[in-house]
């Protein structure tokens, strides 16, 4: 199992904004770990608003999925 840190969700949100030309809709789903869910949601909203978010790319790995 791979783990994606909260900052990883913010990084992916920023990347998605770039690819989607700023048109992104997000939905909140979860409830597994409320503190983690809150932290990830906060960072994603900051990324959506264009706020500066401290992201270290070395904290997570991006995997290419083959379909």
N, C-alpha and C positions, 0 to 999 in steps of 0.2 A: 504494500500500500504506500502511496506517495502522499506527502503532506505539502499543502500550499499555505504559507503564512498569510496573515492579514495584509501585509504589505504587498504580497503577490497579487491579491485580488485588486488592490489599487493600481498596481502596474498594468495588469490585464485590462482594467477599465480604461486607463489612459490610452493603451494601445488600440482598444476597440473604438474609442472616440476618434482616433486618427484614421483608422481604416473606414469607419462608417461616416466620415465627414461630419462628426459632431452629433449625429442623430442616433441616440441610444435610448432604449427603454429597459429598465431593470425591474425585476420583481424580487421581493424578499421571501425566501423560503428557508425553513430550517427549524431550529429549536433544539438541536442536538447539544450544543454548548452555548448557553446564552452569553457569557462573557466574550467568547470568540466571535459569535454572530454579531454582537454589538460593535466590537472593534472593527470587524471587516466591513460592516455596513457604514460605519462612520467614515472610514477611509475611502470607500467607494463613492459616497456622496461628496466628499471633499474633492475627489478626482473629477467627478461630474461637474462640479462648480468651478473647476479650474484652480482650486487652491493648491498651494505647494504641499506635496506629500513626500515625506522622506521614504524613499524606496531604494533598497539595496538589491540589485539583480542577483547577487551571489547568495541571497537567502533562500532562493528556490530555483528549481530547474523547470524549463519549459520542454515538454515532450511533444514530439510530432506524432499525431495519431494517424494511423492508417485505417482506412475504411474498406 
